[in-house]
């Protein structure tokens, strides 16, 4: 789509959203006009525990996207970029990648994650370390690639790499920096914090767009506004602020968070709290949802999602006794076992594909209910849940979430909230809105609300079966 000239009070944001499956670049204005969109797939390289992408491909795609944006008449007032959680790229002093990017599902940092956990033994409020975090990533490089260390200038996550590509500056966003914990913990691990770049606040003007790209748009002073990784951008866009307002972001993985006025500390670290403005976000996540559903489609259920959903709808709650555990990439909250793997349980010679399809859909939502119930045990109120991410497109899955969770779910007009989060962040950074809350209210629309039905009770027994199976497999 070709853009017209900007209105006097309407700013154009170029949002660069690098996901695990594609690069999406959109031009959206502060008046919510959608001017232009571009999307291309990215390649993943998977070999055993390794899960990588090529920064050279990322760079080529960004070059193409910005050139096409300029050709389409886009003249951005600001640029903001977000990548997936992780995507760690080691760079030398010339900004060249020393290796491929280590993605979210890469399991090679598991032993290093345990080292970080040991260093946090006296930090009960600290978030549980994960294989995607900065400290385990650097520890793995030090362990596996000691010959690189003299050449390693900086280790950037995907969001930091995008900012570096756009500006030449090495940065670490404020939310990812939470996972550096504190200087004492870092000292225990023998890590140099300078390896992670300069810390930046969300909404900070990092630097102008580099001359390579600014020349395309004929403006040498286009600011690049610091954002954060994809799911956190979505939380900032969602507008959840009051106690009990929750967001379920279900794409390749699921990120779930609830707004709270208090920091919730779970001694077992099954869930954790991170700052969200002047409030807290109580968090839990699942290691695979969309990725697991794609696996099931490709290997078990058939290629047509419409046919799969027809099968699911034809089977009553409980899936005729079949239970599905979606632990194909390990279990995250609340079990936190990276070694457990997925399974179908309760199969018989009478089990057909419709029952297996139903079990897959139920298993994905039971995993989410396990997080919600764990939060409830810790005194966290979950009132209603906004849905985002690619799986929010499914009417059936949205209805099942309302019924299984026993809470209203709110569907949004645009389920890809990362891009809107970038627009919200950059809009406030430009001064178009005084707060992110006001920007969210103006830019993020609601499509409808689904109340739980009388089927809620029918899911209780199969959910208990899921919990027993998960505990047995995850022990």
C-alpha positions in Angstrom: 0.0 0.0 0.0 1.3 3.4 -0.9 1.2 6.1 1.8 0.0 9.6 1.4 1.5 12.6 3.1 1.4 12.7 6.9 -1.3 14.7 8.6 0.0 17.6 10.7 -0.8 15.8 14.0 -0.3 12.3 12.8 3.1 10.6 13.1 4.2 7.6 11.2 5.9 4.8 13.0 7.9 2.1 11.2 7.6 -1.0 13.3 10.2 -3.8 12.7 8.9 -7.0 14.3 11.2 -10.0 14.0 9.4 -13.2 15.1 10.6 -16.7 15.2 9.0 -17.5 11.9 9.0 -14.2 9.9 10.1 -10.6 9.7 7.1 -8.2 9.7 7.6 -4.5 9.0 4.6 -2.2 9.2 4.0 1.6 8.9 1.3 2.6 11.3 0.4 6.2 12.3 -0.4 7.5 15.8 -4.0 8.0 14.5 -4.1 4.2 13.9 -3.9 4.5 10.1 -2.2 1.4 8.6 -0.2 2.6 5.7 1.9 -0.3 4.6 2.9 -3.9 5.6 5.7 -6.3 4.5 6.4 -9.8 5.7 8.8 -12.5 4.7 9.7 -15.9 6.4 12.9 -16.5 8.2 14.9 -19.8 8.3 15.5 -21.8 11.4 18.4 -24.3 11.7 17.6 -27.1 14.1 20.0 -29.9 15.0 19.4 -31.8 18.2 19.4 -29.2 21.0 20.6 -26.5 18.7 18.0 -24.0 17.4 19.5 -21.1 15.4 18.9 -18.4 12.9 21.3 -16.6 10.6 21.8 -12.9 11.3 23.0 -12.4 7.7 19.5 -13.4 6.6 18.0 -11.0 9.1 20.2 -8.2 7.7 19.2 -9.0 4.1 15.5 -9.0 5.0 15.8 -5.7 6.8 17.6 -4.1 3.9 14.8 -5.3 1.5 12.0 -4.2 3.8 13.3 -0.7 4.4 14.1 -0.2 0.7 10.5 -1.3 -0.2 9.0 0.9 2.5 10.8 3.9 1.0 9.7 2.9 -2.5 6.1 2.7 -1.3 6.3 6.3 -0.1 6.7 5.7 3.6 8.3 8.6 5.4 8.7 7.5 9.1 8.9 9.9 11.9 10.4 7.2 14.1 11.5 3.5 13.9 11.1 0.9 16.7 12.1 -2.7 16.6 11.5 -5.9 18.6 12.8 -9.4 18.3 11.8 -12.6 20.0 13.0 -13.5 23.5 16.6 -14.7 23.1 18.1 -14.7 19.5 21.6 -14.1 21.0 24.2 -13.0 18.5 27.9 -12.7 19.4 29.5 -9.7 17.5 33.1 -8.7 17.0 34.4 -5.1 17.1 33.4 -4.6 13.5 29.8 -5.6 14.2 30.2 -8.9 12.4 28.4 -12.0 13.7 30.8 -14.7 15.0 28.1 -17.4 14.9 24.4 -17.8 14.2 21.8 -16.5 16.6 20.8 -18.8 19.5 17.0 -18.9 19.6 14.5 -19.4 22.4 14.2 -23.2 22.0 18.0 -23.8 22.0 18.7 -26.2 24.9 22.5 -26.1 24.9 22.5 -23.6 27.8 20.8 -26.0 30.2 23.9 -26.7 32.4 24.7 -23.0 32.4 21.2 -22.1 33.5 21.8 -24.4 36.5 24.9 -22.4 37.4 22.9 -19.2 37.4 20.2 -20.8 39.5 22.9 -21.8 42.1 24.2 -18.2 42.1 20.6 -17.0 43.0 20.2 -19.3 46.0 19.7 -16.3 48.3 17.5 -14.3 45.9 13.9 -15.7 46.5 12.3 -12.8 44.6 14.5 -13.1 41.6 12.9 -14.6 38.4 13.8 -18.2 37.7 16.6 -18.3 35.2 15.8 -19.8 31.8 17.9 -21.1 28.9 17.0 -18.0 27.0 18.5 -15.5 29.5 21.7 -13.5 28.9 23.9 -14.9 31.7 23.5 -18.6 30.7 24.1 -17.6 27.0 27.4 -15.9 27.8 28.4 -18.8 30.1 27.8 -21.3 27.3 30.0 -19.3 24.9 32.8 -19.1 27.5 32.5 -22.9 28.0 32.1 -24.0 24.4 34.0 -21.3 22.5 36.9 -20.0 24.6 38.8 -19.2 21.4 36.1 -16.6 20.6 36.5 -14.5 23.8 39.4 -12.3 22.5 37.2 -11.5 19.5 33.9 -11.2 21.3 33.0 -7.5 21.5 29.3 -7.7 22.6 26.6 -10.3 22.9 23.2 -9.0 21.8 19.8 -10.5 21.9 17.6 -10.2 18.8 16.1 -6.9 19.9 19.6 -5.5 20.6 20.9 -6.8 17.3 18.0 -5.0 15.4 18.9 -1.7 17.1 22.6 -2.3 16.3 21.7 -2.9 12.7 19.5 0.2 12.5 21.9 2.6 14.4 25.3 0.9 15.0 24.7 1.2 18.8 24.9 -1.8 21.1 22.1 -1.8 23.6 20.2 -4.0 26.1 16.6 -3.2 26.9 15.5 -2.6 30.4 13.3 -5.7 30.7 15.9 -8.1 29.4 18.4 -6.4 31.8 16.3 -7.6 34.7 17.8 -11.0 34.0 21.2 -9.7 34.8 20.0 -9.6 38.4 22.6 -7.6 40.3 26.4 -7.0 40.4 27.0 -9.5 43.2 25.3 -12.3 41.3 27.2 -11.4 38.1 30.5 -11.3 40.1 29.8 -14.8 41.5 29.6 -16.1 37.9 32.7 -14.2 36.7 30.9 -12.3 34.0 31.8 -8.9 32.4 28.6 -6.9 32.1 30.1 -4.8 29.4 29.6 -7.8 27.1 25.9 -6.9 26.9 25.9 -3.4 25.6 24.5 -0.2 27.1 21.3 -0.4 29.0 18.4 1.6 27.6 14.9 2.4 28.9 11.9 1.5 26.9 10.9 4.6 25.0 14.4 6.1 25.0 15.7 7.7 21.8 18.7 5.6 21.1 20.2 7.3 18.1 19.2 8.5 14.6 18.6 5.8 11.9 22.0 5.0 10.3 22.9 6.9 7.1 22.6 3.7 5.1 18.8 3.6 5.9 18.1 7.3 6.5 19.2 8.1 3.0 16.4 5.9 1.7 13.8 8.2 3.4 15.6 11.5 2.7 15.8 12.4 6.4 19.0 12.1 8.4 17.3 12.6 11.8 14.8 9.7 12.1 15.0 8.5 15.7 15.2 4.9 16.6 13.2 4.4 19.8 14.2 1.6 22.2 11.6 -1.1 22.8 11.9 -4.6 24.2 11.4 -8.2 23.2 8.2 -9.2 21.5 6.0 -10.5 24.3 6.8 -7.6 26.5 5.9 -5.2 23.7 2.5 -7.0 23.6 2.0 -6.5 27.3 2.7 -2.8 27.0 0.2 -2.5 24.1 -2.5 -4.5 25.8 -3.4 -1.8 28.3 -3.6 -4.2 31.3 -3.3 -2.1 34.4 -5.9 -3.0 37.0 -5.5 -5.9 39.4 -6.6 -9.1 37.7 -6.4 -7.9 34.1 -4.5 -10.6 32.2 -3.0 -11.1 28.8 -2.5 -14.5 27.1 -0.1 -14.3 24.2 -0.2 -17.6 22.4 1.9 -17.8 19.3 4.9 -20.1 18.8 5.0 -20.2 22.7 2.6 -18.9 25.3 3.4 -15.9 27.6 0.8 -15.2 30.3 0.8 -12.3 32.6 -1.5 -10.6 35.2 -1.4 -7.0 36.4 -0.9 -6.7 40.1 -0.3 -3.8 42.6 2.0 -6.0 44.6 5.1 -8.1 43.9 4.2 -11.8 44.2 7.0 -14.0 45.5 6.6 -17.7 45.1 9.1 -19.5 47.2 9.2 -22.4 44.7 9.6 -19.9 41.8 6.9 -21.5 39.8 5.7 -18.0 38.9 7.5 -14.7 39.2 6.9 -10.9 39.1 8.6 -8.3 36.9 8.0 -4.5 36.9 5.3 -3.2 34.6 5.4 0.6 34.9 4.3 1.5 38.4 2.8 -2.0 38.9 3.9 -5.6 38.7 3.3 -8.3 36.1 2.9 -11.7 37.5 4.2 -14.1 34.9 4.2 -17.7 33.7 4.8 -19.2 30.3 4.5 -22.4 28.3 7.4 -23.7 26.2 5.4 -24.6 23.2 1.8 -23.9 22.0 1.7 -22.8 18.3 4.8 -24.8 17.6 3.2 -27.9 19.2 0.0 -27.4 17.3 2.0 -27.1 14.1 3.8 -30.4 15.0 0.5 -32.1 15.6 -0.9 -30.8 12.3 2.1 -31.9 10.3 2.6 -35.4 11.9 -0.7 -36.6 13.4 -3.8 -34.6 12.6 -3.6 -33.7 8.9 -2.8 -30.5 7.0 -6.1 -28.6 7.1 -6.8 -26.6 10.2 -10.4 -26.2 9.3 -10.8 -30.0 9.2 -8.9 -30.3 12.5 -11.2 -27.8 14.2 -14.2 -29.6 12.9 -12.8 -32.8 14.5 -12.2 -31.0 17.8 -15.8 -29.6 17.8 -17.3 -33.1 17.1 -15.8 -34.6 20.3 -17.1 -33.8 23.8 -14.9 -32.4 26.6 -12.5 -35.0 27.9 -11.5 -36.3 24.5 -12.8 -39.8 25.2 -10.2 -40.3 27.9 -7.2 -39.2 25.8 -4.7 -36.8 27.5 -2.1 -34.7 25.7 0.9 -33.2 27.3 2.4 -30.3 25.2 5.9 -30.6 26.5 7.7 -31.0 23.2 10.3 -28.3 24.1 10.2 -29.1 27.9 7.9 -27.8 30.5 8.0 -24.2 31.7 5.7 -22.7 34.4 4.8 -24.1 36.8 6.7 -27.4 36.4 10.0 -26.0 35.1 11.5 -29.2 33.7 13.5 -28.6 30.5 14.1 -32.4 30.0 10.5 -33.6 30.0 8.9 -34.3 26.6 5.3 -34.4 25.2 3.0 -37.4 25.1 -0.4 -38.8 24.3 -1.8 -40.9 27.1 -5.0 -43.0 27.2 -4.9 -44.2 23.6 -6.7 -47.4 22.7 -7.5 -49.3 19.5 -10.8 -47.3 19.4 -9.0 -43.9 19.5 -9.5 -41.9 16.3 -8.0 -38.8 15.0 -10.9 -36.5 16.2 -10.3 -37.6 19.8 -6.5 -36.9 19.4 -7.3 -33.5 17.9 -9.6 -32.7 20.8 -6.9 -33.8 23.3 -4.3 -31.6 21.7 -6.5 -28.5 22.0 -7.5 -29.3 25.5 -3.9 -30.0 26.5 -2.8 -26.6 25.3 -5.5 -24.9 27.4 -4.9 -27.2 30.5 -1.3 -26.0 30.5 -2.5 -22.5 30.7 -5.0 -23.3 33.4 -2.2 -24.9 35.4 -0.5 -21.5 35.4 -3.7 -19.7 36.3 -4.4 -22.1 39.2 -0.8 -21.7 40.4 -1.2 -18.0 40.5 -4.5 -18.3 42.4 -2.7 -20.4 45.0 -0.3 -17.5 45.4 -3.2 -15.1 46.0 -3.2 -13.6 42.5 -6.6 -12.7 41.1 -7.2 -13.4 37.4 -10.4 -11.5 36.5 -10.5 -11.5 32.7 -8.0 -12.5 30.0 -7.2 -10.6 26.8 -6.1 -12.9 23.9 -3.2 -12.1 21.5 -0.8 -14.0 19.2 -1.6 -16.2 16.2 -3.7 -18.7 18.1 -6.2 -15.9 19.1 -7.5 -16.2 15.5 -9.2 -19.4 16.4 -12.9 -19.0 17.5 -12.9 -22.5 18.8 -9.8 -22.2 20.9 -10.9 -18.9 22.3 -14.2 -20.4 23.4 -12.4 -23.4 25.0 -10.2 -21.0 26.9 -13.2 -19.2 28.4 -14.8 -22.5 29.4 -11.7 -24.3 30.7 -10.3 -21.3 32.5 -13.7 -20.3 33.9 -13.0 -16.7 33.1 -14.1 -14.2 30.5 -11.8 -13.8 27.5 -11.5 -10.6 25.5 -10.7 -10.8 21.8 -8.8 -7.9 20.3 -9.2 -6.4 16.8 -5.5 -6.9 16.1 -4.1 -10.1 17.7 -0.5 -9.3 16.7 0.2 -7.0 19.6 4.0 -6.8 19.2 3.7 -4.5 16.3 1.1 -2.4 18.1 3.4 -2.4 21.1 6.1 -0.9 19.1 3.8 1.8 17.8 2.6 2.5 21.4 6.2 2.8 22.7 7.4 5.0 19.8 4.2 7.2 20.0 5.0 8.1 23.6 8.6 8.5 22.8 7.7 11.1 20.1 5.3 12.9 22.5 2.2 12.0 20.5 0.6 10.5 23.7 1.5 11.4 27.3 1.4 7.8 28.6 1.5 4.3 27.2 -1.9 3.7 28.7 -3.5 6.5 26.6 -1.7 5.3 23.5 -3.0 1.8 24.0 -6.5 3.0 24.5 -6.3 4.9 21.2 -4.6 2.2 19.2 -5.7 -1.2 20.4 -9.4 -2.1 19.8 -11.5 -4.8 21.3 -13.4 -7.2 19.1 -15.6 -9.0 21.7 -15.9 -10.8 25.0 -16.6 -14.5 25.5 -18.1 -15.6 28.8 -17.6 -19.1 30.3 -20.4 -21.5 29.4 -22.0 -24.3 31.4 -19.3 -26.6 30.0 -16.8 -25.4 32.5 -17.5 -28.2 35.0 -17.2 -30.8 32.3 -13.5 -30.0 32.0 -12.7 -30.5 35.7 -12.2 -34.3 35.6 -10.0 -34.4 32.4 -8.0 -31.4 33.8 -7.3 -33.4 37.0 -6.2 -36.3 34.7 -3.9 -33.9 32.9 -2.4 -32.7 36.2 -1.7 -36.3 37.4 -0.1 -37.2 34.0 2.0 -34.0 34.0 3.2 -34.6 37.5 4.1 -38.2 36.7 5.9 -37.4 33.4 7.6 -34.3 34.8 8.9 -35.9 38.0 
